[in-house]
Amino acid sequence: MGQTTADRHAGADLLRLVAFCAVVCIHAYGAFPEGDPMRDILRDLSRFAVPSVFILAGYFSAKIVPVRKLWQRVAWPLVFWLAFYNLRPSAFVGDPVTLVERVLLVAWTGGAGYHLWYLPALLVGGAIVFAGLSSMGFAATAVLTTVLYATGMSLGVYSALLTGEVFPIYWMRSGLFFAPLFFLIGVSLKRDPRWMQLSTCWWLLVCLLGLVLHVVEKYRLRGANFSDNEYSTGTLFWAVGVGVVFLRISRPTSPILSALAQASFGAYLVHVFILRRVEEYFPHWNPYTQIIVVIAVSLGLAMAYRYGLAWAQSQRPRKQKKPRKIRGLNSFLESELERGEDRVDEGRILTERWGAAGFDVDRAAIL
């Protein structure tokens, strides 16, 4: 079932839960009628979500070794949910080259499970950061990740201004460009605690300035049509400010918050499927009802899975561990045991003989 509540970070748990809810708000834009200003407002207010989780991942993976655990945790869910969202009979139609291209594109972007792009981005970003830190050091890695982020913006939100073209979103939002810088910031916050010692008011100011810059960039560069390319200069400060504000909440977490936070990963994986079913069968519901239902059902399914898995594991008969033999010690104990048995036999014989001769003998004294 994961960590105990005593081992968990309340601010990090709260950020995971809030970020998941924000992602649902982003993906539920289709529930809003065309022209409803709340659709864009909710999306802009929620853009901190995935970048702040990248920061969180870096913060709790500040050592190189835990990245392997990150790969182990993410790889199998990624494969399963890519298949869940994308496997259908039409997926196998086409020549071999087309099929290979389709598989690679789905693995990189998530395909029909478009929200799954976050997982390869997390893995690629973490790998780039720790490869850079171990081979080039912090300064060179910081330069590399900053250049990658700037390249992603030039292919994304700034592409129309710089080149006159708008490139596909998967060109830049793949983990290669954006994730490494956020991941490195998380690592830096953990390794250098001086940043965390700045006041919460200061970081709230960073949040506000980042949000304002994010919105200004949006409308100056793309007008109202900024829905796909959400990473900009303002997004960087907006996400960092939010991440640090939550990480500064160091009080003990509650069991309910801990359970919801641990379920948020599974809820993230399944929420697009739930969202599609809600939009398909309950289109008459207002957008806010749809969002609340998707959040509640996704978290409920994820928690049910976690508790069901824990119960099933508890029902398995545990294998008895065989005592491990220690060379030298076992042979010594066996020889001492044999010597003890010989002494017991000698004592019994002496007791019988001396007792027959009329002596009152305590056999324990002989031994």
Kinemage of the C-alpha trace (Angstrom):
@kinemage 1
@onewidth
@group {chain A} dominant
@subgroup {mainchain}
@vectorlist {calphas} color= white
{ca met a 1} P 0.000 0.000 0.000
{ca gly a 2} L 2.989 2.334 -0.173
{ca gln a 3} L 4.452 4.442 2.563
{ca thr a 4} L 2.831 4.855 5.955
{ca thr a 5} L 1.364 8.248 6.786
{ca ala a 6} L 4.260 8.905 9.164
{ca asp a 7} L 6.716 8.578 6.260
{ca arg a 8} L 4.814 10.795 3.838
{ca his a 9} L 5.046 14.512 3.099
{ca ala a 10} L 1.727 16.339 3.564
{ca gly a 11} L 2.537 19.093 1.068
{ca ala a 12} L 3.641 16.616 -1.585
{ca asp a 13} L 0.505 14.518 -1.062
{ca leu a 14} L -1.699 17.583 -1.353
{ca leu a 15} L 0.110 18.709 -4.514
{ca arg a 16} L -0.375 15.285 -6.133
{ca leu a 17} L -4.085 15.421 -5.424
{ca val a 18} L -4.528 19.045 -6.538
{ca ala a 19} L -2.472 18.415 -9.693
{ca phe a 20} L -4.670 15.450 -10.613
{ca cys a 21} L -7.824 17.543 -10.212
{ca ala a 22} L -6.224 20.283 -12.328
{ca val a 23} L -5.427 17.796 -15.105
{ca val a 24} L -9.069 16.691 -15.194
{ca cys a 25} L -10.096 20.350 -15.555
{ca ile a 26} L -7.730 20.691 -18.524
{ca his a 27} L -9.027 17.587 -20.286
{ca ala a 28} L -12.701 18.378 -19.631
{ca tyr a 29} L -12.643 21.468 -21.874
{ca gly a 30} L -15.011 19.695 -24.286
{ca ala a 31} L -17.747 19.776 -21.645
{ca phe a 32} L -17.895 23.576 -21.837
{ca pro a 33} L -19.969 25.248 -24.549
{ca glu a 34} L -18.084 27.039 -27.296
{ca gly a 35} L -17.191 30.559 -26.262
{ca asp a 36} L -17.534 29.945 -22.524
{ca pro a 37} L -14.678 31.977 -20.968
{ca met a 38} L -14.429 29.557 -18.023
{ca arg a 39} L -13.042 26.892 -20.342
{ca asp a 40} L -9.866 28.875 -21.005
{ca ile a 41} L -9.695 30.287 -17.477
{ca leu a 42} L -9.761 26.817 -15.912
{ca arg a 43} L -7.158 25.541 -18.350
{ca asp a 44} L -4.807 28.435 -17.686
{ca leu a 45} L -5.180 28.130 -13.915
{ca ser a 46} L -4.399 24.410 -14.187
{ca arg a 47} L -1.260 24.574 -16.330
{ca phe a 48} L 1.004 24.240 -13.306
{ca ala a 49} L -0.123 20.632 -12.777
{ca val a 50} L 2.201 18.399 -14.797
{ca pro a 51} L 5.307 20.649 -14.537
{ca ser a 52} L 4.924 20.797 -10.753
{ca val a 53} L 4.716 17.003 -10.618
{ca phe a 54} L 7.964 16.851 -12.620
{ca ile a 55} L 9.476 19.071 -9.909
{ca leu a 56} L 8.067 16.755 -7.252
{ca ala a 57} L 9.582 13.717 -8.973
{ca gly a 58} L 12.989 15.379 -9.074
{ca tyr a 59} L 12.707 16.450 -5.441
{ca phe a 60} L 12.088 12.907 -4.227
{ca ser a 61} L 14.638 11.376 -6.627
{ca ala a 62} L 17.552 13.615 -5.685
{ca lys a 63} L 19.901 10.634 -5.586
{ca ile a 64} L 20.847 8.790 -8.743
{ca val a 65} L 19.874 5.303 -7.535
{ca pro a 66} L 16.095 5.932 -7.051
{ca val a 67} L 15.685 6.697 -10.786
{ca arg a 68} L 15.817 2.952 -11.379
{ca lys a 69} L 12.836 2.570 -9.064
{ca leu a 70} L 11.057 5.264 -11.074
{ca trp a 71} L 11.557 3.238 -14.245
{ca gln a 72} L 10.342 0.080 -12.506
{ca arg a 73} L 7.234 1.818 -11.197
{ca val a 74} L 6.281 3.575 -14.430
{ca ala a 75} L 7.246 1.105 -17.177
{ca trp a 76} L 4.556 -1.553 -16.703
{ca pro a 77} L 1.636 0.864 -16.139
{ca leu a 78} L 2.747 2.749 -19.259
{ca val a 79} L 2.767 -0.396 -21.407
{ca phe a 80} L -0.600 -1.590 -20.072
{ca trp a 81} L -2.427 1.715 -20.489
{ca leu a 82} L -0.931 2.395 -23.916
{ca ala a 83} L -2.394 -0.937 -24.986
{ca phe a 84} L -5.691 -0.232 -23.192
{ca tyr a 85} L -6.261 3.079 -24.972
{ca asn a 86} L -4.816 2.255 -28.386
{ca leu a 87} L -5.277 -1.440 -29.209
{ca arg a 88} L -8.147 -1.990 -31.651
{ca pro a 89} L -8.500 -4.011 -34.890
{ca ser a 90} L -7.690 -0.999 -37.082
{ca ala a 91} L -4.379 -0.573 -35.261
{ca phe a 92} L -2.986 -3.624 -37.092
{ca val a 93} L -3.937 -2.461 -40.601
{ca gly a 94} L -1.164 -1.203 -42.867
{ca asp a 95} L 2.276 -2.085 -44.168
{ca pro a 96} L 5.090 -2.952 -41.721
{ca val a 97} L 6.745 0.470 -41.988
{ca thr a 98} L 3.477 2.235 -41.192
{ca leu a 99} L 2.845 -0.077 -38.244
{ca val a 100} L 6.309 0.589 -36.797
{ca glu a 101} L 5.846 4.349 -37.204
{ca arg a 102} L 2.445 4.100 -35.524
{ca val a 103} L 3.840 2.137 -32.582
{ca leu a 104} L 6.689 4.615 -32.081
{ca leu a 105} L 4.327 7.587 -32.263
{ca val a 106} L 1.952 6.012 -29.746
{ca ala a 107} L 4.817 5.179 -27.381
{ca trp a 108} L 6.107 8.773 -27.584
{ca thr a 109} L 2.802 10.680 -27.402
{ca gly a 110} L 0.270 8.289 -25.846
{ca gly a 111} L -1.859 8.137 -28.976
{ca ala a 112} L -5.522 7.910 -28.016
{ca gly a 113} L -4.375 7.986 -24.401
{ca tyr a 114} L -2.973 11.458 -24.972
{ca his a 115} L -2.496 12.068 -21.245
{ca leu a 116} L 0.078 9.253 -21.106
{ca trp a 117} L 2.732 11.492 -22.696
{ca tyr a 118} L 3.580 12.476 -19.124
{ca leu a 119} L 5.091 9.050 -18.345
{ca pro a 120} L 7.732 8.822 -21.109
{ca ala a 121} L 8.416 12.516 -20.496
{ca leu a 122} L 9.112 11.774 -16.839
{ca leu a 123} L 11.397 8.864 -17.679
{ca val a 124} L 13.294 10.711 -20.417
{ca gly a 125} L 13.596 13.866 -18.318
{ca gly a 126} L 14.937 11.997 -15.303
{ca ala a 127} L 17.403 10.043 -17.444
{ca ile a 128} L 18.746 13.216 -19.089
{ca val a 129} L 19.169 15.002 -15.759
{ca phe a 130} L 20.986 12.222 -13.934
{ca ala a 131} L 23.121 11.338 -16.941
{ca gly a 132} L 24.138 14.990 -17.103
{ca leu a 133} L 24.790 15.324 -13.375
{ca ser a 134} L 26.951 12.206 -13.273
{ca ser a 135} L 28.982 13.046 -16.393
{ca met a 136} L 29.028 16.862 -16.711
{ca gly a 137} L 28.156 18.272 -13.296
{ca phe a 138} L 25.395 20.629 -12.216
{ca ala a 139} L 26.365 23.777 -14.152
{ca ala a 140} L 26.592 22.062 -17.539
{ca thr a 141} L 23.374 20.125 -16.876
{ca ala a 142} L 21.589 23.361 -15.975
{ca val a 143} L 22.731 24.931 -19.256
{ca leu a 144} L 21.671 21.837 -21.216
{ca thr a 145} L 18.189 21.670 -19.683
{ca thr a 146} L 17.662 25.416 -20.169
{ca val a 147} L 18.627 25.149 -23.848
{ca leu a 148} L 16.246 22.213 -24.252
{ca tyr a 149} L 13.415 24.194 -22.648
{ca ala a 150} L 14.087 27.190 -24.909
{ca thr a 151} L 14.119 24.878 -27.934
{ca gly a 152} L 10.777 23.423 -26.885
{ca met a 153} L 9.262 26.899 -26.599
{ca ser a 154} L 10.629 27.873 -30.018
{ca leu a 155} L 8.929 24.810 -31.516
{ca gly a 156} L 5.792 25.393 -29.458
{ca val a 157} L 4.295 28.639 -28.253
{ca tyr a 158} L 6.872 30.848 -30.031
{ca ser a 159} L 6.942 28.874 -33.297
{ca ala a 160} L 4.483 31.119 -35.150
{ca leu a 161} L 6.439 34.224 -34.153
{ca leu a 162} L 9.856 32.778 -35.028
{ca thr a 163} L 9.107 30.624 -38.074
{ca gly a 164} L 5.577 31.482 -39.148
{ca glu a 165} L 4.537 27.841 -38.640
{ca val a 166} L 2.765 25.925 -35.893
{ca phe a 167} L 4.334 22.530 -35.296
{ca pro a 168} L 2.544 19.427 -33.944
{ca ile a 169} L 2.358 19.388 -30.174
{ca tyr a 170} L 4.257 16.100 -29.869
{ca trp a 171} L 7.344 17.765 -31.346
{ca met a 172} L 7.983 19.635 -28.128
{ca arg a 173} L 5.867 18.119 -25.348
{ca ser a 174} L 7.682 14.801 -25.318
{ca gly a 175} L 9.933 14.981 -22.300
{ca leu a 176} L 13.040 15.702 -24.295
{ca phe a 177} L 12.541 19.482 -24.128
{ca phe a 178} L 10.419 20.423 -21.130
{ca ala a 179} L 10.690 17.729 -18.469
{ca pro a 180} L 14.474 17.886 -17.796
{ca leu a 181} L 14.501 21.480 -16.522
{ca phe a 182} L 11.598 20.919 -14.127
{ca phe a 183} L 13.164 17.665 -12.941
{ca leu a 184} L 16.507 19.386 -12.346
{ca ile a 185} L 14.792 22.157 -10.368
{ca gly a 186} L 13.271 19.510 -8.098
{ca val a 187} L 16.670 17.892 -7.570
{ca ser a 188} L 18.202 21.301 -6.775
{ca leu a 189} L 15.505 22.127 -4.220
{ca lys a 190} L 16.307 18.898 -2.386
{ca arg a 191} L 20.091 19.140 -2.546
{ca asp a 192} L 20.308 22.855 -1.706
{ca pro a 193} L 17.828 23.604 1.130
{ca arg a 194} L 18.516 27.349 1.001
{ca trp a 195} L 15.805 27.768 -1.628
{ca met a 196} L 13.265 26.071 0.628
{ca gln a 197} L 14.136 28.452 3.457
{ca leu a 198} L 12.764 31.456 1.569
{ca ser a 199} L 9.387 32.570 2.908
{ca thr a 200} L 6.103 31.268 1.542
{ca cys a 201} L 5.084 34.849 0.712
{ca trp a 202} L 8.100 35.149 -1.574
{ca trp a 203} L 7.161 31.949 -3.423
{ca leu a 204} L 3.520 33.026 -3.682
{ca leu a 205} L 4.791 36.164 -5.408
{ca val a 206} L 6.718 33.949 -7.840
{ca cys a 207} L 3.460 32.042 -8.486
{ca leu a 208} L 1.539 35.234 -9.194
{ca leu a 209} L 4.186 36.710 -11.482
{ca gly a 210} L 4.494 33.412 -13.354
{ca leu a 211} L 0.739 33.157 -13.855
{ca val a 212} L 0.495 36.750 -15.103
{ca leu a 213} L 3.401 36.220 -17.506
{ca his a 214} L 1.875 32.941 -18.678
{ca val a 215} L -1.440 34.630 -19.518
{ca val a 216} L 0.245 37.635 -21.174
{ca glu a 217} L 2.339 35.350 -23.366
{ca lys a 218} L -0.754 33.384 -24.293
{ca tyr a 219} L -2.828 36.276 -25.584
{ca arg a 220} L 0.069 38.232 -27.089
{ca leu a 221} L 1.402 35.278 -29.070
{ca arg a 222} L -1.659 33.228 -29.970
{ca gly a 223} L -4.712 35.177 -28.931
{ca ala a 224} L -7.356 32.929 -27.440
{ca asn a 225} L -6.057 29.932 -29.411
{ca phe a 226} L -3.347 28.826 -27.009
{ca ser a 227} L -4.882 25.561 -25.903
{ca asp a 228} L -2.237 23.103 -27.067
{ca asn a 229} L 1.168 24.727 -26.501
{ca glu a 230} L 0.990 25.533 -22.819
{ca tyr a 231} L 4.697 25.680 -21.897
{ca ser a 232} L 6.127 29.185 -21.915
{ca thr a 233} L 8.439 31.344 -19.827
{ca gly a 234} L 5.600 32.168 -17.445
{ca thr a 235} L 4.701 28.494 -17.047
{ca leu a 236} L 8.176 27.852 -15.662
{ca phe a 237} L 7.844 30.364 -12.806
{ca trp a 238} L 4.166 29.512 -12.261
{ca ala a 239} L 4.919 25.800 -11.779
{ca val a 240} L 8.059 26.310 -9.679
{ca gly a 241} L 6.249 28.694 -7.337
{ca val a 242} L 3.337 26.303 -6.863
{ca gly a 243} L 5.639 23.332 -6.312
{ca val a 244} L 7.704 25.053 -3.620
{ca val a 245} L 4.645 26.459 -1.814
{ca phe a 246} L 3.272 22.935 -1.421
{ca leu a 247} L 6.642 21.420 -0.518
{ca arg a 248} L 6.965 23.926 2.321
{ca ile a 249} L 3.909 22.322 3.970
{ca ser a 250} L 5.839 19.928 6.193
{ca arg a 251} L 3.198 18.975 8.752
{ca pro a 252} L 2.239 15.271 9.123
{ca thr a 253} L -0.208 14.040 6.524
{ca ser a 254} L -3.613 12.578 7.392
{ca pro a 255} L -4.557 8.976 6.514
{ca ile a 256} L -7.311 10.179 4.156
{ca leu a 257} L -5.018 12.575 2.293
{ca ser a 258} L -2.329 9.913 2.132
{ca ala a 259} L -4.736 7.363 0.640
{ca leu a 260} L -6.068 9.836 -1.941
{ca ala a 261} L -2.574 10.961 -2.926
{ca gln a 262} L -1.356 7.393 -3.377
{ca ala a 263} L -4.409 6.693 -5.549
{ca ser a 264} L -3.874 9.794 -7.709
{ca phe a 265} L -1.409 8.033 -10.030
{ca gly a 266} L -3.877 5.283 -10.881
{ca ala a 267} L -6.669 7.850 -11.142
{ca tyr a 268} L -4.565 9.834 -13.615
{ca leu a 269} L -4.144 6.750 -15.799
{ca val a 270} L -7.860 5.896 -15.938
{ca his a 271} L -9.482 9.352 -15.874
{ca val a 272} L -9.558 9.884 -19.658
{ca phe a 273} L -11.532 6.652 -20.076
{ca ile a 274} L -14.010 7.777 -17.393
{ca leu a 275} L -14.207 11.258 -18.937
{ca arg a 276} L -15.122 9.837 -22.344
{ca arg a 277} L -17.854 7.680 -20.852
{ca val a 278} L -19.310 10.636 -18.941
{ca glu a 279} L -19.255 12.855 -22.042
{ca glu a 280} L -20.842 10.058 -24.077
{ca tyr a 281} L -23.646 9.024 -21.728
{ca phe a 282} L -24.298 12.217 -19.746
{ca pro a 283} L -23.761 15.118 -22.165
{ca his a 284} L -26.639 17.034 -20.519
{ca trp a 285} L -24.702 17.400 -17.260
{ca asn a 286} L -23.086 20.771 -16.711
{ca pro a 287} L -19.259 20.881 -17.022
{ca tyr a 288} L -18.614 21.183 -13.297
{ca thr a 289} L -20.732 18.120 -12.513
{ca gln a 290} L -18.835 16.147 -15.147
{ca ile a 291} L -15.493 17.218 -13.687
{ca ile a 292} L -16.510 16.295 -10.131
{ca val a 293} L -17.863 12.896 -11.214
{ca val a 294} L -14.726 12.074 -13.217
{ca ile a 295} L -12.478 13.003 -10.282
{ca ala a 296} L -14.553 11.019 -7.771
{ca val a 297} L -14.964 7.897 -9.920
{ca ser a 298} L -11.311 7.834 -11.000
{ca leu a 299} L -10.039 8.164 -7.430
{ca gly a 300} L -12.585 5.608 -6.226
{ca leu a 301} L -11.512 3.032 -8.812
{ca ala a 302} L -7.835 3.618 -8.064
{ca met a 303} L -8.358 3.261 -4.312
{ca ala a 304} L -10.469 0.127 -4.780
{ca tyr a 305} L -7.709 -1.390 -6.910
{ca arg a 306} L -5.010 -0.556 -4.358
{ca tyr a 307} L -6.944 -1.943 -1.404
{ca gly a 308} L -8.040 -4.993 -3.386
{ca leu a 309} L -4.460 -5.707 -4.395
{ca ala a 310} L -3.271 -5.299 -0.803
{ca trp a 311} L -6.004 -7.668 0.425
{ca ala a 312} L -5.154 -10.278 -2.221
{ca gln a 313} L -1.484 -10.134 -1.293
{ca ser a 314} L -2.329 -10.543 2.395
{ca gln a 315} L -4.259 -13.755 1.616
{ca arg a 316} L -1.319 -15.471 -0.011
{ca pro a 317} L 0.359 -18.072 2.214
{ca arg a 318} L 3.758 -16.821 3.168
{ca lys a 319} L 6.671 -19.091 2.460
{ca gln a 320} L 8.662 -20.178 5.473
{ca lys a 321} L 12.221 -19.000 5.142
{ca lys a 322} L 14.788 -21.713 5.670
{ca pro a 323} L 17.450 -20.885 8.246
{ca arg a 324} L 20.564 -19.756 6.470
{ca lys a 325} L 23.615 -21.842 7.179
{ca ile a 326} L 26.675 -20.002 8.405
{ca arg a 327} L 29.932 -21.653 7.543
{ca gly a 328} L 31.918 -22.649 10.623
{ca leu a 329} L 29.188 -21.746 13.101
{ca asn a 330} L 26.932 -24.696 12.256
{ca ser a 331} L 29.764 -27.225 12.500
{ca phe a 332} L 30.844 -25.720 15.832
{ca leu a 333} L 27.311 -25.938 17.238
{ca glu a 334} L 26.900 -29.507 16.021
{ca ser a 335} L 30.171 -30.603 17.680
{ca glu a 336} L 29.209 -28.882 20.949
{ca leu a 337} L 25.823 -30.590 20.847
{ca glu a 338} L 27.453 -33.990 20.397
{ca arg a 339} L 29.830 -33.290 23.293
{ca gly a 340} L 26.881 -32.300 25.474
{ca glu a 341} L 25.042 -35.499 24.667
{ca asp a 342} L 28.146 -37.543 25.560
{ca arg a 343} L 28.458 -35.756 28.920
{ca val a 344} L 24.784 -36.424 29.683
{ca asp a 345} L 25.313 -40.131 29.018
{ca glu a 346} L 28.417 -40.174 31.276
{ca gly a 347} L 26.546 -38.421 34.083
{ca arg a 348} L 23.681 -40.869 33.929
{ca ile a 349} L 26.054 -43.844 34.195
{ca leu a 350} L 27.957 -42.324 37.155
{ca thr a 351} L 24.728 -41.474 38.949
{ca glu a 352} L 23.468 -45.025 38.619
{ca arg a 353} L 26.749 -46.479 39.904
{ca trp a 354} L 27.155 -44.094 42.853
{ca gly a 355} L 23.518 -44.364 43.773
{ca ala a 356} L 23.860 -48.118 43.914
{ca ala a 357} L 26.811 -47.632 46.289
{ca gly a 358} L 24.628 -45.549 48.663
{ca phe a 359} L 25.742 -42.028 47.710
{ca asp a 360} L 23.177 -39.228 47.288
{ca val a 361} L 24.329 -37.686 44.025
{ca asp a 362} L 23.075 -34.576 42.203
{ca arg a 363} L 23.585 -35.366 38.529
{ca ala a 364} L 23.485 -31.694 37.563
{ca ala a 365} L 26.565 -31.079 39.701
{ca ile a 366} L 28.419 -33.744 37.745
{ca leu a 367} L 27.465 -32.129 34.441
